[in-house]
Amino acid sequence: MKNKIKYSLLVLVATVSLNSCGEDEKPNIDLEYPEVIVTEASFPLQCSVLERGTTIEFKALFRDNVELGGFSLDIHHNFDHHTHSTEVNDCEMDPVKTPVNPLLFIQTYNIPTGLKEYEGTAELEIPSDVDPGDYHFMIRVTDKEGWQTIQGLSIKIE
């Protein structure tokens, strides 16, 4: 009799457990990449020209379906005309040259917890002694799950 009660209780617990995990309660798995939204207010844009010896204000909108994680900025020379631009239009390029004192900027920024949309901003100094020429401005946004989207822009520093 005791075994029959234990067995009945076990079947009841298993049935309740299985039935309580309905379609609506399955874990939400994030399979979507975050977005970099380029608007008229964004800066820089494809083919922007930055002046040496100035400070620029980076601005872009980030969006994710669940939760954003962070973003990073990477500025590096493109004197050899390599490419990872994600833009459709090309910019006028200077002739290939050897770097002497190119700008290299890599910085990661946190996005406050719990946000699905965030306007990323950052002040960036363009040193007056860096090589002028063609550069890439890479924007990376990562969501909390680890999915990453890259926006690659071609810019010029004069």
Legacy VTK file of the C-alpha trace (Angstrom):
# vtk DataFile Version 3.0
C-alpha trace
ASCII
DATASET POLYDATA
POINTS 158 float
0.000 0.000 0.000
2.853 2.394 0.882
4.544 1.668 -2.469
1.274 2.294 -4.305
0.897 5.713 -2.590
4.541 6.629 -3.324
4.083 5.575 -6.947
0.847 7.564 -7.265
2.502 10.634 -5.760
5.449 10.281 -8.134
3.131 10.036 -11.160
1.132 13.057 -9.928
4.270 15.199 -9.442
5.633 14.201 -12.855
2.310 14.959 -14.560
2.002 18.364 -12.888
5.624 19.192 -13.758
5.210 18.257 -17.414
1.885 20.044 -17.819
3.020 23.222 -16.072
5.724 23.838 -18.684
3.465 25.051 -21.460
4.432 26.741 -24.719
4.355 30.203 -23.129
6.816 29.218 -20.408
9.641 27.860 -22.541
12.861 29.807 -22.039
13.245 32.756 -24.392
16.332 32.071 -26.499
17.740 35.144 -28.209
18.752 34.253 -31.757
18.654 37.756 -33.272
21.586 40.047 -33.909
21.524 43.541 -32.399
21.276 46.491 -34.785
23.289 49.631 -35.440
20.721 52.177 -36.617
22.286 54.936 -38.712
20.163 58.079 -38.799
20.745 61.626 -39.990
21.809 62.428 -36.407
24.496 59.686 -36.397
28.170 60.598 -36.648
30.355 59.772 -38.376
28.670 58.634 -41.564
30.172 56.913 -44.602
32.794 59.230 -46.215
32.851 61.694 -43.289
35.973 63.848 -43.035
37.496 64.347 -39.586
39.947 67.131 -38.851
43.209 66.467 -37.021
43.487 68.294 -33.711
39.735 68.251 -33.039
37.340 66.344 -30.818
34.402 64.609 -32.451
31.158 63.368 -30.912
30.372 59.799 -31.968
26.648 59.087 -32.033
24.658 56.000 -33.126
21.475 54.239 -32.094
21.639 50.593 -30.987
18.670 48.222 -30.750
18.087 44.583 -29.745
15.033 42.367 -29.422
15.915 41.233 -25.845
18.740 43.225 -24.227
21.825 45.133 -25.334
25.240 44.445 -23.838
27.847 46.952 -25.022
29.513 48.602 -27.987
33.030 49.244 -29.156
34.700 51.639 -31.542
37.782 50.928 -33.628
39.511 53.483 -35.854
42.468 52.252 -37.891
44.231 53.321 -41.092
43.261 52.069 -44.510
46.373 53.228 -46.311
46.632 49.818 -48.015
42.999 49.938 -49.267
41.837 46.800 -47.432
38.093 46.607 -46.898
35.478 45.737 -44.338
33.071 48.502 -45.096
29.437 47.525 -44.763
28.273 50.552 -46.741
27.132 50.385 -50.345
28.711 53.592 -51.597
32.464 53.928 -51.937
34.465 56.977 -50.905
37.218 58.655 -52.905
40.502 57.119 -51.805
43.997 58.592 -51.552
46.854 56.643 -53.182
48.241 53.658 -51.247
50.913 54.773 -48.765
53.024 53.502 -45.874
51.871 54.587 -42.409
54.264 56.653 -40.296
52.074 57.781 -37.372
48.566 56.427 -38.022
45.671 56.836 -35.617
44.726 53.622 -33.816
41.778 53.867 -31.453
40.028 50.887 -29.848
37.621 51.392 -26.948
34.767 49.390 -25.429
31.733 50.996 -23.780
29.088 49.454 -21.508
25.383 49.888 -22.117
23.230 50.126 -18.964
21.537 46.851 -18.016
18.028 46.048 -19.221
17.902 48.271 -22.317
16.610 47.211 -25.725
17.453 50.581 -27.305
20.332 52.924 -26.526
21.895 55.997 -28.087
25.619 55.442 -27.878
27.792 58.527 -27.627
31.479 59.118 -27.066
33.908 62.002 -27.394
36.950 61.086 -29.462
40.067 63.203 -29.808
41.749 63.198 -33.199
45.412 64.021 -32.447
46.969 66.727 -34.587
50.093 64.659 -35.340
48.459 61.535 -36.867
48.872 60.657 -40.521
46.141 62.136 -42.688
44.404 59.794 -45.105
41.896 56.993 -45.374
40.678 55.241 -42.233
38.056 52.733 -41.164
35.636 53.560 -38.369
34.294 50.259 -37.047
31.233 50.185 -34.771
30.474 46.905 -32.989
27.375 46.344 -30.866
26.920 43.185 -28.794
23.770 41.991 -27.072
23.638 40.224 -23.680
23.534 36.828 -25.417
26.789 37.606 -27.246
25.457 38.233 -30.766
27.423 40.988 -32.481
26.793 43.315 -35.412
29.532 45.317 -37.101
29.043 48.560 -39.004
32.133 49.483 -41.008
32.516 53.021 -42.301
35.157 54.519 -44.543
36.268 57.950 -43.314
39.076 60.370 -44.039
41.258 62.292 -41.608
42.707 65.557 -42.934
LINES 1 159
158 0 1 2 3 4 5 6 7 8 9 10 11 12 13 14 15 16 17 18 19 20 21 22 23 24 25 26 27 28 29 30 31 32 33 34 35 36 37 38 39 40 41 42 43 44 45 46 47 48 49 50 51 52 53 54 55 56 57 58 59 60 61 62 63 64 65 66 67 68 69 70 71 72 73 74 75 76 77 78 79 80 81 82 83 84 85 86 87 88 89 90 91 92 93 94 95 96 97 98 99 100 101 102 103 104 105 106 107 108 109 110 111 112 113 114 115 116 117 118 119 120 121 122 123 124 125 126 127 128 129 130 131 132 133 134 135 136 137 138 139 140 141 142 143 144 145 146 147 148 149 150 151 152 153 154 155 156 157
